[in-house]
Amino acid sequence: MRKKWVYQAIDQLSEKDIVWHPTPESNSIANLIFHIRGTVRQRLETIFFNEPEKRDRDKEFERGLQLSKKQALTLANESFDAIIQILEEIKLKPQLLLWQPYQTMPPLTYSSNDNDSTLLDMMVQMVREVHNHTGQIMYIAKMRK
């Protein structure tokens, strides 16, 4: 993952740039960062770190969502750190890749994974999701600069 790209993009922008929308239907960098944080928390931290489920997905995409640069950087850092921590744990215990943590839980919503997904499936999906949104963040940052 290229977390430094996200940090560099955010760091060079103004507070106004973080919440700017390319079009009325588009997400801002604030929306994308808030969405990444919600996704990591819901899909990984709830099962891996036993964190309570408290995601408000609709809020992630609200028009007018306000985040400061500092808040955006903090949320991005929390997301990347959680992913890296899980990857480090998997490196020590590769058998975790076959773990199916959602088998005994209610059906998943807003996810490309299902209740039979393994941690490997979830991590592949997470890398794809973060990669796609990082590209969007970079594109918006380039538009503003």
C-alpha positions as CSV (number, residue, x, y, z in Angstrom):
1,M,0.0,0.0,0.0
2,R,1.1,3.5,-0.7
3,K,0.0,5.3,2.4
4,K,2.6,8.0,1.7
5,W,0.8,8.9,-1.4
6,V,-2.4,9.6,0.5
7,Y,-0.4,11.6,3.2
8,Q,1.4,13.6,0.5
9,A,-1.8,14.4,-1.3
10,I,-3.6,15.6,1.8
11,D,-0.6,17.5,3.1
12,Q,-0.3,19.6,0.0
13,L,-4.0,20.6,0.0
14,S,-5.9,23.3,1.8
15,E,-8.7,22.6,4.3
16,K,-11.1,23.7,1.5
17,D,-9.5,21.2,-0.9
18,I,-10.2,18.3,1.4
19,V,-13.9,18.8,1.3
20,W,-14.2,19.9,-2.3
21,H,-16.3,17.8,-4.7
22,P,-15.4,17.6,-8.4
23,T,-19.1,17.4,-9.2
24,P,-22.2,17.4,-7.1
25,E,-22.4,13.6,-7.3
26,S,-18.8,13.0,-6.6
27,N,-17.1,12.3,-3.3
28,S,-14.6,14.6,-1.7
29,I,-11.3,13.5,-0.3
30,A,-13.0,13.8,3.2
31,N,-15.7,11.4,2.0
32,L,-13.2,8.9,0.7
33,I,-11.0,9.0,3.8
34,F,-14.1,8.7,6.0
35,H,-15.3,5.8,3.9
36,I,-11.9,4.0,4.0
37,R,-11.9,4.3,7.8
38,G,-15.4,3.0,8.1
39,T,-14.7,0.0,5.8
40,V,-11.5,-1.0,7.6
41,R,-13.3,-0.7,11.0
42,Q,-16.3,-2.7,9.9
43,R,-14.7,-5.4,7.8
44,L,-11.5,-6.0,9.7
45,E,-11.3,-4.4,13.1
46,T,-14.6,-5.7,14.3
47,I,-13.5,-9.3,13.7
48,F,-9.8,-9.1,14.2
49,F,-9.6,-6.7,17.2
50,N,-13.1,-7.4,18.5
51,E,-14.1,-3.7,18.0
52,P,-17.8,-2.9,18.3
53,E,-19.6,-2.4,15.1
54,K,-20.5,1.3,14.9
55,R,-20.3,2.2,11.2
56,D,-22.7,4.8,9.7
57,R,-22.0,4.2,6.0
58,D,-24.5,6.8,4.8
59,K,-22.6,9.5,6.7
60,E,-19.4,8.6,4.8
61,F,-21.0,9.8,1.6
62,E,-22.9,12.9,2.9
63,R,-22.5,16.0,0.9
64,G,-20.9,18.7,3.1
65,L,-19.0,16.2,5.3
66,Q,-16.3,18.3,7.0
67,L,-12.9,17.0,8.0
68,S,-9.9,19.0,8.7
69,K,-6.5,18.0,7.2
70,K,-5.5,16.8,10.6
71,Q,-8.6,14.7,11.0
72,A,-8.2,13.3,7.5
73,L,-4.6,12.4,8.2
74,T,-5.5,10.8,11.5
75,L,-8.3,8.7,9.9
76,A,-6.0,7.6,7.1
77,N,-3.2,6.7,9.5
78,E,-5.6,4.7,11.7
79,S,-6.8,2.8,8.6
80,F,-3.4,2.0,7.3
81,D,-2.0,1.1,10.7
82,A,-4.9,-1.4,11.3
83,I,-4.3,-3.1,7.9
84,I,-0.6,-3.3,8.5
85,Q,-1.0,-4.7,12.0
86,I,-3.3,-7.4,10.6
87,L,-0.8,-8.2,7.9
88,E,2.0,-8.5,10.5
89,E,-0.2,-10.9,12.5
90,I,-0.9,-12.9,9.4
91,K,2.8,-13.1,8.7
92,L,3.4,-14.7,12.1
93,K,0.3,-17.0,11.8
94,P,-0.3,-17.7,8.1
95,Q,-3.1,-20.2,9.1
96,L,-5.2,-17.1,9.8
97,L,-5.6,-16.7,6.0
98,L,-8.1,-19.6,6.0
99,W,-10.1,-18.3,9.0
100,Q,-13.8,-17.6,8.2
101,P,-14.7,-15.1,10.9
102,Y,-18.2,-14.2,9.6
103,Q,-19.6,-17.7,9.5
104,T,-21.6,-17.4,12.7
105,M,-22.6,-13.8,12.1
106,P,-25.6,-12.1,10.5
107,P,-25.4,-11.7,6.7
108,L,-22.9,-9.1,5.6
109,T,-24.1,-5.9,3.9
110,Y,-22.2,-3.5,1.7
111,S,-19.4,-5.9,1.1
112,S,-18.0,-7.9,-1.8
113,N,-17.4,-10.6,0.8
114,D,-19.9,-13.0,2.2
115,N,-20.2,-15.0,5.4
116,D,-18.1,-17.8,3.9
117,S,-15.2,-15.5,3.0
118,T,-11.8,-16.2,4.5
119,L,-9.5,-13.6,6.0
120,L,-7.5,-14.0,2.7
121,D,-10.6,-13.0,0.7
122,M,-11.2,-10.1,3.0
123,M,-7.7,-8.8,2.8
124,V,-7.6,-9.1,-1.0
125,Q,-10.9,-7.1,-1.1
126,M,-9.5,-4.5,1.3
127,V,-6.4,-4.0,-0.7
128,R,-8.5,-3.5,-3.8
129,E,-10.9,-1.1,-2.1
130,V,-8.1,1.0,-0.6
131,H,-6.2,1.0,-3.9
132,N,-9.2,2.2,-5.8
133,H,-10.0,5.0,-3.3
134,T,-6.3,6.0,-3.1
135,G,-6.5,6.5,-6.9
136,Q,-9.6,8.7,-6.5
137,I,-7.9,10.7,-3.7
138,M,-4.8,11.3,-6.0
139,Y,-7.0,12.3,-8.9
140,I,-8.9,14.9,-6.8
141,A,-5.6,16.2,-5.3
142,K,-4.2,16.6,-8.9
143,M,-7.4,18.5,-9.9
144,R,-7.0,20.9,-7.0
145,K,-3.3,21.5,-7.7
